[in-house]
Amino acid sequence: MIDLRSDTVTRPCAGMRAAMLEAPLGDDVYGDDPTVNLLEATLADRTGKESGLFLASGTQSNLCALLSHCGRGDEYIAGQDAHTYKYEAGGAAVLGGIQPQPIPWNARGELDLQDIQRVIKPDDIHFAKTRLLCLENTVGGKAVSQAYTDAATGLARSNGLVCHLDGARIFNAAEKLDLKLKKICQPFDSISICLSKGLAAPAGSVLVGEADFIQRARRWRKMLGGGMRQAGILAAAGLYALEHNVTRLAEDHKNARFLGEALSKIPGFTLTEPVETNMIFLTMSGETLPALTQYLADLDIKISGTRWVLHKDVSTGHLQTLIQACEAFAAARE
Ligand SMILES: Cc1ncc(COP(=O)(O)O)c(C=O)c1O
């Protein structure tokens, strides 16, 4: 089976499973699970922040960040297609009374600085209080440049806002930009990092930031039902991922470039944009996509729409099989 739906589909390897089995455990709600504590401290250290908090998912991590930065009647600015706005079931609004202010992304996944400035509301009883700028990196498979990050967060700060980064795939960004994690994280008050995407852990995200912010997030996590007990079993997978699966992300990026190049030579397969990290995006006619999806499914190859994602469990052998299948599909339709 070849599964390109997302990098979330990866399965833990034998080494990761062994690390989970052997992890020293405690009760994390009492704060004494040594493996969770080590994971939180490790990511805090690598990102240059004071503290970390282990959470069940990226969605819970982003939500705890929004709830910890903003109060009822506050507002956060995010991209129209940002995960924190569009794909988290409106959690910040539903659970926190926090108003989202979405604005469009450009093709690079950047929010126009003038748009940001325009939607920051003056202190007026008619308006919500604009409190937070929320960015994402990578965004739609693209690595956001440090120059843009510095400019956008600088603008936010000069208007008194705090800044959160949804860094679900920040290690992919660091690989592509050839930057240290600390450098990317430096302009942000908080960063949410997923362990269960390209890093291939079965679950878990870590939120990092200043100690008092993380303490507030810890309370929210408990309220959201996210206080887990012997969570070290999962944290051990995260630690294993940090040790073994970060440098190999370059392989996913290389595979994505290779696949993109090969597909773009097949009639009917057009790349929407150049490949940057572990995702490729195709432009395909409305009737071709369902036919291709079914054709590939019959060969035990899973895709989800026109975004195809490379990850640890897609080998170069799989790529050959996939390319041949796409060639055969195209030939049959000629
Ligand atoms: C950019 C981004 N942020 C956050 C998340 C949420 O992560 P989770 O699925 O662990 O809730 C995702 C999930 O795919 C994502 O792509």
PDBQT file of the ligand as one rigid body, heavy atoms in Angstrom, charges set to zero:
ROOT
HETATM    1  C1  LIG A 401      -0.530  23.264   9.383  1.00  0.00    +0.000 C 
HETATM    2  C2  LIG A 401      -1.202  22.363  10.378  1.00  0.00    +0.000 A 
HETATM    3  N1  LIG A 401      -1.397  22.802  11.613  1.00  0.00    +0.000 NA
HETATM    4  C3  LIG A 401      -2.010  22.049  12.548  1.00  0.00    +0.000 A 
HETATM    5  C4  LIG A 401      -2.442  20.784  12.252  1.00  0.00    +0.000 A 
HETATM    6  C5  LIG A 401      -3.193  20.007  13.307  1.00  0.00    +0.000 C 
HETATM    7  O1  LIG A 401      -2.554  18.846  13.703  1.00  0.00    +0.000 OA
HETATM    8  P1  LIG A 401      -3.389  17.620  14.308  1.00  0.00    +0.000 P 
HETATM    9  O2  LIG A 401      -3.898  16.840  13.152  1.00  0.00    +0.000 OA
HETATM   10  O3  LIG A 401      -2.351  16.882  15.104  1.00  0.00    +0.000 OA
HETATM   11  O4  LIG A 401      -4.473  18.179  15.156  1.00  0.00    +0.000 OA
HETATM   12  C6  LIG A 401      -2.274  20.277  10.961  1.00  0.00    +0.000 A 
HETATM   13  C7  LIG A 401      -2.759  18.918  10.622  1.00  0.00    +0.000 C 
HETATM   14  O5  LIG A 401      -2.634  18.409   9.547  1.00  0.00    +0.000 OA
HETATM   15  C8  LIG A 401      -1.627  21.092  10.003  1.00  0.00    +0.000 A 
HETATM   16  O6  LIG A 401      -1.449  20.661   8.742  1.00  0.00    +0.000 OA
ENDROOT
TORSDOF 0
